Amino acid sequence: MHPRHPEIAPQLLSATDEQQQLRTVLRDFYREVSGPEDVRKQQATPRGYDPALWARLAGEIGVHGLAVPEEYGGSGFTFAELAVALEESGRALYCAPLLPTVALAAHALLACDDPAACARYLPRIADGTLTATIAGFDADAPGVTAEQTVSGWVLRGRADFLLDGAGADLILVRADTPAGPRLFACEPAADTCRRTPRRVLDETRRQALVEFRGAPATVVGTAERTADTVSATLDIGRAALAAEQVGGSGHALEATVEFVAQRHQFGRPIGSFQAVKHRLADLLVALEAARSASTYATACVAVASPQLPVAAVTAAVVCSETFRLATAEYVQLHGGIGFTWEHPAHLYVRRARSGEVLFGTADGHRARLAALVGLTGRSAA
């Protein structure tokens, strides 16, 4: 058992045979359908990804239902298997909304402990027929309010920069009510929910402004579980994003190593120059640290460890910084070609930079970590 946290079994910190097989299948799949040119074509489509590939990923490989219990149409595995899929999707910059649908919304439903809501939505998430996202989970953003009418609850207000906000079939919304915050499920309709795509740095991960104008909604979970559900969902999102960033960093390192072994100057490969070796060695060390942080955060999600908040913010900081470093070296060590729009490196740079602030900034994560481990008196909520 882990020496400090006995709830983390050693086998959760290393890949199983099933996870290795899943990784092989997914890497082959993404190599076939999500190369750099495929990514550019898919992000230029109205929906931002290829629905046929989304259906294949859900149906042929079963990625969407990996961490969904069998009673709700999933495979009944854990977040550890889903993290493998997220890492491989990050490695390939897969455009579809796996993060908001499968990591955020699905786990928010599971965390809220509402069997009726889970039975209504999780089977459709698992089979790939429903995309979903979350809104109002950031306490610092302008809030959404909910009011009860004779026909039921309706939502009013706005939520900005929602992942897949313009296309998601379901939005799980934390909204303020006269009795306190509650979680609601909203299936947006054009007449009561205005959705405006935002122009963002990373076009492979679309975001939107969503304005609720009396949008019908259904209560999900209990008032008592709302705060815990929001907190747990954001930490799971950080762990999921960390897995993606490890995958993207791994691609950047491997592509750069391959390039410097082939590019010659002064009659020999530039990879033989000591300065280049040192830079790549430093990146490898950083990648291994990020992989360790991501693996521990994944294990904490898988067993619902009380250490998840600490593990999640640690992984958020380490993996974000590693991905930024990896993409910078990806560009610089490719020389002039790495700075051109035609080269795939810039796609990874954009993903790295946007991911740095997706669930909070590095400074915010460090402040929260300090509070969680007792170094400051600041609240760790």
KOLVOVO-645007 format. One record per residue (C-alpha): residue number from 1; residue in one letter; x, y, z. Coordinates in steps of 0.5 Angstrom, whole numbers, plus 2048, in hexadecimal, padded with zeros to 3 digits. Layout:
<pts>
<pt NUM; "A"; <X; Y; Z>>
...
</pts>
This chain:
<pts>
<pt 1; "M"; <800; 800; 800>>
<pt 2; "H"; <802; 807; 7FF>>
<pt 3; "P"; <806; 809; 805>>
<pt 4; "R"; <803; 810; 806>>
<pt 5; "H"; <7FC; 80E; 804>>
<pt 6; "P"; <7FA; 807; 805>>
<pt 7; "E"; <7F3; 808; 800>>
<pt 8; "I"; <7F8; 808; 7FA>>
<pt 9; "A"; <7F9; 801; 7F8>>
<pt 10; "P"; <800; 800; 7F4>>
<pt 11; "Q"; <7FD; 7FD; 7EE>>
<pt 12; "L"; <7F9; 804; 7ED>>
<pt 13; "L"; <800; 807; 7EC>>
<pt 14; "S"; <802; 803; 7E6>>
<pt 15; "A"; <7FE; 801; 7E0>>
<pt 16; "T"; <7FB; 7FA; 7E0>>
<pt 17; "D"; <7FB; 7F6; 7D9>>
<pt 18; "E"; <7F4; 7F8; 7D8>>
<pt 19; "Q"; <7F6; 7FF; 7D8>>
<pt 20; "Q"; <7FC; 7FE; 7D4>>
<pt 21; "Q"; <7F7; 7FA; 7CE>>
<pt 22; "L"; <7F3; 800; 7CF>>
<pt 23; "R"; <7F9; 805; 7CD>>
<pt 24; "T"; <7FB; 801; 7C7>>
<pt 25; "V"; <7F4; 801; 7C4>>
<pt 26; "L"; <7F3; 808; 7C5>>
<pt 27; "R"; <7FA; 80A; 7C3>>
<pt 28; "D"; <7F8; 806; 7BC>>
<pt 29; "F"; <7F2; 80A; 7BC>>
<pt 30; "Y"; <7F4; 811; 7BD>>
<pt 31; "R"; <7FA; 80F; 7B8>>
<pt 32; "E"; <7F5; 80E; 7B3>>
<pt 33; "V"; <7F0; 813; 7B4>>
<pt 34; "S"; <7F3; 819; 7B8>>
<pt 35; "G"; <7F9; 81B; 7B4>>
<pt 36; "P"; <7FB; 822; 7B4>>
<pt 37; "E"; <7F7; 823; 7AD>>
<pt 38; "D"; <7F1; 81F; 7B0>>
<pt 39; "V"; <7F1; 824; 7B6>>
<pt 40; "R"; <7F1; 82A; 7B2>>
<pt 41; "K"; <7EB; 828; 7AD>>
<pt 42; "Q"; <7E7; 826; 7B3>>
<pt 43; "Q"; <7E8; 82C; 7B7>>
<pt 44; "A"; <7E6; 830; 7B1>>
<pt 45; "T"; <7DF; 82C; 7B1>>
<pt 46; "P"; <7D9; 82F; 7B4>>
<pt 47; "R"; <7D9; 82B; 7BA>>
<pt 48; "G"; <7E0; 82B; 7BA>>
<pt 49; "Y"; <7E1; 823; 7BA>>
<pt 50; "D"; <7DF; 81D; 7B6>>
<pt 51; "P"; <7D9; 81A; 7B9>>
<pt 52; "A"; <7DA; 813; 7B5>>
<pt 53; "L"; <7E1; 813; 7B9>>
<pt 54; "W"; <7DD; 815; 7BF>>
<pt 55; "A"; <7D8; 80F; 7BE>>
<pt 56; "R"; <7DE; 80A; 7BD>>
<pt 57; "L"; <7E2; 80C; 7C3>>
<pt 58; "A"; <7DC; 80B; 7C7>>
<pt 59; "G"; <7D9; 805; 7C3>>
<pt 60; "E"; <7DF; 801; 7C1>>
<pt 61; "I"; <7E4; 802; 7C7>>
<pt 62; "G"; <7DF; 804; 7CC>>
<pt 63; "V"; <7E3; 80A; 7CF>>
<pt 64; "H"; <7DD; 80F; 7D1>>
<pt 65; "G"; <7DB; 809; 7D6>>
<pt 66; "L"; <7E1; 807; 7D9>>
<pt 67; "A"; <7E0; 80A; 7DF>>
<pt 68; "V"; <7D8; 80A; 7DF>>
<pt 69; "P"; <7D5; 804; 7E4>>
<pt 70; "E"; <7D2; 7FE; 7E0>>
<pt 71; "E"; <7CB; 800; 7E3>>
<pt 72; "Y"; <7CC; 806; 7DF>>
<pt 73; "G"; <7CE; 803; 7D8>>
<pt 74; "G"; <7D5; 804; 7D9>>
<pt 75; "S"; <7DB; 7FF; 7DA>>
<pt 76; "G"; <7DC; 800; 7E1>>
<pt 77; "F"; <7E3; 801; 7E1>>
<pt 78; "T"; <7E7; 807; 7E5>>
<pt 79; "F"; <7E9; 80E; 7E4>>
<pt 80; "A"; <7F0; 80A; 7E3>>
<pt 81; "E"; <7EE; 807; 7DC>>
<pt 82; "L"; <7EB; 80E; 7DA>>
<pt 83; "A"; <7F1; 811; 7DC>>
<pt 84; "V"; <7F5; 80D; 7D7>>
<pt 85; "A"; <7F0; 80F; 7D1>>
<pt 86; "L"; <7F0; 816; 7D3>>
<pt 87; "E"; <7F8; 816; 7D3>>
<pt 88; "E"; <7F8; 813; 7CC>>
<pt 89; "S"; <7F2; 818; 7CA>>
<pt 90; "G"; <7F7; 81E; 7CC>>
<pt 91; "R"; <7FD; 81B; 7C9>>
<pt 92; "A"; <7F9; 81B; 7C2>>
<pt 93; "L"; <7F5; 821; 7C3>>
<pt 94; "Y"; <7EF; 81E; 7C2>>
<pt 95; "C"; <7EA; 824; 7C1>>
<pt 96; "A"; <7E3; 820; 7C4>>
<pt 97; "P"; <7E0; 823; 7CB>>
<pt 98; "L"; <7E3; 81D; 7CF>>
<pt 99; "L"; <7E5; 821; 7D5>>
<pt 100; "P"; <7DF; 825; 7D6>>
<pt 101; "T"; <7DA; 81F; 7D4>>
<pt 102; "V"; <7DE; 819; 7D7>>
<pt 103; "A"; <7E2; 81C; 7DC>>
<pt 104; "L"; <7DE; 821; 7DF>>
<pt 105; "A"; <7D7; 820; 7DE>>
<pt 106; "A"; <7D7; 819; 7DF>>
<pt 107; "H"; <7DA; 819; 7E5>>
<pt 108; "A"; <7D6; 81F; 7E8>>
<pt 109; "L"; <7D0; 81B; 7E7>>
<pt 110; "L"; <7D3; 815; 7EA>>
<pt 111; "A"; <7D6; 81A; 7F0>>
<pt 112; "C"; <7CF; 81D; 7F1>>
<pt 113; "D"; <7CC; 816; 7F3>>
<pt 114; "D"; <7C5; 817; 7EF>>
<pt 115; "P"; <7C3; 810; 7EC>>
<pt 116; "A"; <7BE; 813; 7E8>>
<pt 117; "A"; <7C2; 818; 7E5>>
<pt 118; "C"; <7C8; 813; 7E4>>
<pt 119; "A"; <7C3; 80E; 7E1>>
<pt 120; "R"; <7C0; 813; 7DC>>
<pt 121; "Y"; <7C7; 816; 7D9>>
<pt 122; "L"; <7CD; 811; 7DB>>
<pt 123; "P"; <7CB; 80C; 7D6>>
<pt 124; "R"; <7CA; 811; 7D0>>
<pt 125; "I"; <7D1; 814; 7D2>>
<pt 126; "A"; <7D4; 80C; 7D2>>
<pt 127; "D"; <7D1; 80B; 7CB>>
<pt 128; "G"; <7D4; 811; 7C8>>
<pt 129; "T"; <7CD; 814; 7C7>>
<pt 130; "L"; <7CD; 81A; 7CC>>
<pt 131; "T"; <7D2; 81F; 7CD>>
<pt 132; "A"; <7D2; 823; 7D3>>
<pt 133; "T"; <7D6; 829; 7D7>>
<pt 134; "I"; <7D6; 82D; 7DD>>
<pt 135; "A"; <7D4; 834; 7DF>>
<pt 136; "G"; <7D5; 838; 7E5>>
<pt 137; "F"; <7DA; 834; 7E9>>
<pt 138; "D"; <7DF; 83A; 7E9>>
<pt 139; "A"; <7DD; 83E; 7F0>>
<pt 140; "D"; <7E1; 844; 7ED>>
<pt 141; "A"; <7DC; 844; 7E7>>
<pt 142; "P"; <7D6; 848; 7E6>>
<pt 143; "G"; <7D0; 843; 7E9>>
<pt 144; "V"; <7CA; 840; 7E6>>
<pt 145; "T"; <7C4; 840; 7EA>>
<pt 146; "A"; <7BE; 83C; 7EA>>
<pt 147; "E"; <7B7; 83D; 7EB>>
<pt 148; "Q"; <7B1; 839; 7EC>>
<pt 149; "T"; <7AB; 83A; 7E8>>
<pt 150; "V"; <7A4; 837; 7E8>>
<pt 151; "S"; <7A7; 832; 7E2>>
<pt 152; "G"; <7AD; 831; 7E6>>
<pt 153; "W"; <7B4; 833; 7E6>>
<pt 154; "V"; <7B7; 838; 7E1>>
<pt 155; "L"; <7BE; 83B; 7E1>>
<pt 156; "R"; <7C1; 842; 7E0>>
<pt 157; "G"; <7C7; 845; 7DF>>
<pt 158; "R"; <7CE; 844; 7DB>>
<pt 159; "A"; <7D4; 840; 7DB>>
<pt 160; "D"; <7DA; 841; 7D7>>
<pt 161; "F"; <7DF; 83D; 7D4>>
<pt 162; "L"; <7DB; 836; 7D5>>
<pt 163; "L"; <7DF; 830; 7D1>>
<pt 164; "D"; <7DB; 82E; 7CB>>
<pt 165; "G"; <7D6; 833; 7CE>>
<pt 166; "A"; <7D3; 834; 7C7>>
<pt 167; "G"; <7D2; 82D; 7C5>>
<pt 168; "A"; <7D0; 829; 7CC>>
<pt 169; "D"; <7CA; 825; 7CC>>
<pt 170; "L"; <7CA; 826; 7D4>>
<pt 171; "I"; <7CC; 82B; 7D8>>
<pt 172; "L"; <7CD; 82A; 7E0>>
<pt 173; "V"; <7CC; 831; 7E3>>
<pt 174; "R"; <7CE; 833; 7EA>>
<pt 175; "A"; <7C9; 838; 7EB>>
<pt 176; "D"; <7C7; 83D; 7F1>>
<pt 177; "T"; <7C0; 83C; 7F4>>
<pt 178; "P"; <7BD; 840; 7FA>>
<pt 179; "A"; <7BF; 83A; 7FE>>
<pt 180; "G"; <7C6; 839; 7FC>>
<pt 181; "P"; <7CA; 836; 7F6>>
<pt 182; "R"; <7C7; 830; 7F3>>
<pt 183; "L"; <7C9; 82C; 7ED>>
<pt 184; "F"; <7C4; 82C; 7E7>>
<pt 185; "A"; <7C4; 828; 7E0>>
<pt 186; "C"; <7C2; 82C; 7DA>>
<pt 187; "E"; <7C1; 82A; 7D3>>
<pt 188; "P"; <7C2; 830; 7CF>>
<pt 189; "A"; <7BD; 833; 7CA>>
<pt 190; "A"; <7BE; 838; 7C5>>
<pt 191; "D"; <7B8; 83C; 7C8>>
<pt 192; "T"; <7BA; 83C; 7CF>>
<pt 193; "C"; <7C2; 83B; 7CF>>
<pt 194; "R"; <7C6; 840; 7CA>>
<pt 195; "R"; <7CD; 83D; 7C9>>
<pt 196; "T"; <7D3; 841; 7C6>>
<pt 197; "P"; <7D9; 83E; 7C4>>
<pt 198; "R"; <7DF; 841; 7C6>>
<pt 199; "R"; <7E6; 842; 7C2>>
<pt 200; "V"; <7EB; 83F; 7C7>>
<pt 201; "L"; <7F2; 83D; 7C6>>
<pt 202; "D"; <7F1; 836; 7C5>>
<pt 203; "E"; <7EC; 834; 7C0>>
<pt 204; "T"; <7ED; 82D; 7C1>>
<pt 205; "R"; <7E9; 82E; 7C8>>
<pt 206; "R"; <7E3; 833; 7C6>>
<pt 207; "Q"; <7E0; 837; 7CC>>
<pt 208; "A"; <7DA; 83B; 7CC>>
<pt 209; "L"; <7D6; 841; 7CF>>
<pt 210; "V"; <7CF; 83E; 7D2>>
<pt 211; "E"; <7C9; 842; 7D4>>
<pt 212; "F"; <7C4; 83F; 7D7>>
<pt 213; "R"; <7BD; 843; 7D6>>
<pt 214; "G"; <7B8; 83F; 7DA>>
<pt 215; "A"; <7BB; 838; 7D8>>
<pt 216; "P"; <7B7; 832; 7DB>>
<pt 217; "A"; <7BB; 82E; 7E0>>
<pt 218; "T"; <7BB; 828; 7E4>>
<pt 219; "V"; <7BE; 828; 7EB>>
<pt 220; "V"; <7C3; 823; 7EC>>
<pt 221; "G"; <7C5; 820; 7F2>>
<pt 222; "T"; <7C4; 823; 7F9>>
<pt 223; "A"; <7C6; 82A; 7FC>>
<pt 224; "E"; <7CB; 827; 801>>
<pt 225; "R"; <7CF; 824; 7FC>>
<pt 226; "T"; <7CF; 82A; 7F7>>
<pt 227; "A"; <7D6; 82D; 7FA>>
<pt 228; "D"; <7D9; 826; 7FA>>
<pt 229; "T"; <7D7; 824; 7F3>>
<pt 230; "V"; <7DA; 82A; 7F0>>
<pt 231; "S"; <7E0; 82A; 7F4>>
<pt 232; "A"; <7E1; 822; 7F2>>
<pt 233; "T"; <7E0; 824; 7EB>>
<pt 234; "L"; <7E5; 829; 7EA>>
<pt 235; "D"; <7EA; 825; 7ED>>
<pt 236; "I"; <7E8; 81F; 7E9>>
<pt 237; "G"; <7E9; 824; 7E3>>
<pt 238; "R"; <7F0; 826; 7E5>>
<pt 239; "A"; <7F2; 81F; 7E5>>
<pt 240; "A"; <7EF; 81D; 7DE>>
<pt 241; "L"; <7F2; 824; 7DB>>
<pt 242; "A"; <7F9; 821; 7DF>>
<pt 243; "A"; <7F8; 81B; 7DB>>
<pt 244; "E"; <7F7; 81E; 7D4>>
<pt 245; "Q"; <7FD; 823; 7D6>>
<pt 246; "V"; <802; 81D; 7D7>>
<pt 247; "G"; <800; 81A; 7D0>>
<pt 248; "G"; <801; 820; 7CD>>
<pt 249; "S"; <808; 821; 7D0>>
<pt 250; "G"; <809; 81A; 7CE>>
<pt 251; "H"; <808; 81C; 7C7>>
<pt 252; "A"; <80C; 822; 7C7>>
<pt 253; "L"; <812; 81F; 7CA>>
<pt 254; "E"; <812; 819; 7C5>>
<pt 255; "A"; <811; 81D; 7BF>>
<pt 256; "T"; <816; 821; 7C1>>
<pt 257; "V"; <81B; 81C; 7C2>>
<pt 258; "E"; <819; 819; 7BC>>
<pt 259; "F"; <81B; 81F; 7B8>>
<pt 260; "V"; <822; 821; 7BB>>
<pt 261; "A"; <824; 81A; 7BA>>
<pt 262; "Q"; <823; 81B; 7B2>>
<pt 263; "R"; <824; 822; 7B1>>
<pt 264; "H"; <82C; 823; 7B0>>
<pt 265; "Q"; <830; 829; 7B1>>
<pt 266; "F"; <838; 829; 7B0>>
<pt 267; "G"; <838; 822; 7AE>>
<pt 268; "R"; <834; 81F; 7B4>>
<pt 269; "P"; <82D; 81F; 7B7>>
<pt 270; "I"; <82B; 825; 7BB>>
<pt 271; "G"; <829; 820; 7C0>>
<pt 272; "S"; <830; 81E; 7C1>>
<pt 273; "F"; <832; 825; 7C4>>
<pt 274; "Q"; <833; 825; 7CB>>
<pt 275; "A"; <82E; 82B; 7CC>>
<pt 276; "V"; <829; 828; 7C9>>
<pt 277; "K"; <82A; 822; 7CD>>
<pt 278; "H"; <829; 826; 7D3>>
<pt 279; "R"; <823; 829; 7D1>>
<pt 280; "L"; <81F; 823; 7CF>>
<pt 281; "A"; <822; 81F; 7D6>>
<pt 282; "D"; <81F; 825; 7DA>>
<pt 283; "L"; <818; 824; 7D6>>
<pt 284; "L"; <818; 81C; 7D7>>
<pt 285; "V"; <819; 81E; 7DF>>
<pt 286; "A"; <814; 823; 7DF>>
<pt 287; "L"; <80F; 81E; 7DB>>
<pt 288; "E"; <810; 818; 7E0>>
<pt 289; "A"; <80F; 81D; 7E6>>
<pt 290; "A"; <808; 81F; 7E2>>
<pt 291; "R"; <807; 817; 7E1>>
<pt 292; "S"; <808; 816; 7E8>>
<pt 293; "A"; <803; 81C; 7EA>>
<pt 294; "S"; <7FE; 81A; 7E5>>
<pt 295; "T"; <7FE; 812; 7E7>>
<pt 296; "Y"; <7FD; 814; 7EF>>
<pt 297; "A"; <7F7; 819; 7ED>>
<pt 298; "T"; <7F4; 813; 7E9>>
<pt 299; "A"; <7F5; 80E; 7EE>>
<pt 300; "C"; <7F2; 813; 7F3>>
<pt 301; "V"; <7EC; 814; 7EF>>
<pt 302; "A"; <7EB; 80C; 7EE>>
<pt 303; "V"; <7EA; 80B; 7F5>>
<pt 304; "A"; <7E7; 811; 7F7>>
<pt 305; "S"; <7ED; 813; 7FC>>
<pt 306; "P"; <7EC; 819; 800>>
<pt 307; "Q"; <7F3; 81B; 7FE>>
<pt 308; "L"; <7F0; 81D; 7F7>>
<pt 309; "P"; <7F0; 824; 7F8>>
<pt 310; "V"; <7F8; 824; 7F9>>
<pt 311; "A"; <7F9; 81F; 7F4>>
<pt 312; "A"; <7F5; 823; 7EF>>
<pt 313; "V"; <7F8; 82A; 7F0>>
<pt 314; "T"; <7FF; 827; 7F0>>
<pt 315; "A"; <7FE; 824; 7E9>>
<pt 316; "A"; <7FA; 82A; 7E6>>
<pt 317; "V"; <801; 82E; 7E8>>
<pt 318; "V"; <806; 829; 7E6>>
<pt 319; "C"; <803; 826; 7E0>>
<pt 320; "S"; <801; 82D; 7DD>>
<pt 321; "E"; <808; 830; 7DE>>
<pt 322; "T"; <80B; 829; 7DB>>
<pt 323; "F"; <806; 82A; 7D5>>
<pt 324; "R"; <808; 831; 7D4>>
<pt 325; "L"; <810; 82F; 7D4>>
<pt 326; "A"; <80F; 829; 7CF>>
<pt 327; "T"; <80B; 82E; 7CA>>
<pt 328; "A"; <810; 833; 7CB>>
<pt 329; "E"; <816; 82E; 7C9>>
<pt 330; "Y"; <812; 82B; 7C4>>
<pt 331; "V"; <812; 832; 7C0>>
<pt 332; "Q"; <819; 834; 7C2>>
<pt 333; "L"; <81C; 82E; 7C0>>
<pt 334; "H"; <819; 82D; 7BA>>
<pt 335; "G"; <81C; 834; 7B7>>
<pt 336; "G"; <819; 838; 7B2>>
<pt 337; "I"; <814; 833; 7B0>>
<pt 338; "G"; <811; 832; 7B7>>
<pt 339; "F"; <80F; 839; 7B7>>
<pt 340; "T"; <80A; 839; 7B1>>
<pt 341; "W"; <803; 838; 7B1>>
<pt 342; "E"; <804; 832; 7AD>>
<pt 343; "H"; <807; 82E; 7B2>>
<pt 344; "P"; <803; 82A; 7B7>>
<pt 345; "A"; <807; 82D; 7BD>>
<pt 346; "H"; <803; 833; 7BD>>
<pt 347; "L"; <7FD; 82F; 7BF>>
<pt 348; "Y"; <800; 82C; 7C5>>
<pt 349; "V"; <802; 833; 7C7>>
<pt 350; "R"; <7FB; 836; 7C7>>
<pt 351; "R"; <7F9; 830; 7CB>>
<pt 352; "A"; <7FE; 830; 7D0>>
<pt 353; "R"; <7FD; 838; 7D1>>
<pt 354; "S"; <7F5; 837; 7D1>>
<pt 355; "G"; <7F6; 831; 7D6>>
<pt 356; "E"; <7FA; 835; 7DB>>
<pt 357; "V"; <7F4; 839; 7DD>>
<pt 358; "L"; <7EE; 834; 7DC>>
<pt 359; "F"; <7ED; 833; 7E3>>
<pt 360; "G"; <7F0; 838; 7E6>>
<pt 361; "T"; <7F7; 83B; 7E6>>
<pt 362; "A"; <7FE; 839; 7E8>>
<pt 363; "D"; <7FE; 83E; 7EE>>
<pt 364; "G"; <7F7; 83C; 7F0>>
<pt 365; "H"; <7F9; 835; 7F0>>
<pt 366; "R"; <7FF; 836; 7F4>>
<pt 367; "A"; <7FB; 83B; 7F9>>
<pt 368; "R"; <7F6; 835; 7FA>>
<pt 369; "L"; <7FB; 830; 7FB>>
<pt 370; "A"; <7FE; 834; 800>>
<pt 371; "A"; <7F7; 835; 804>>
<pt 372; "L"; <7F6; 82D; 803>>
<pt 373; "V"; <7FD; 82B; 806>>
<pt 374; "G"; <7FC; 830; 80C>>
<pt 375; "L"; <801; 835; 80A>>
<pt 376; "T"; <7FC; 83B; 80A>>
<pt 377; "G"; <7F6; 83D; 80D>>
<pt 378; "R"; <7F2; 83E; 806>>
<pt 379; "S"; <7EC; 83A; 805>>
<pt 380; "A"; <7ED; 834; 801>>
<pt 381; "A"; <7E6; 834; 7FE>>
</pts>
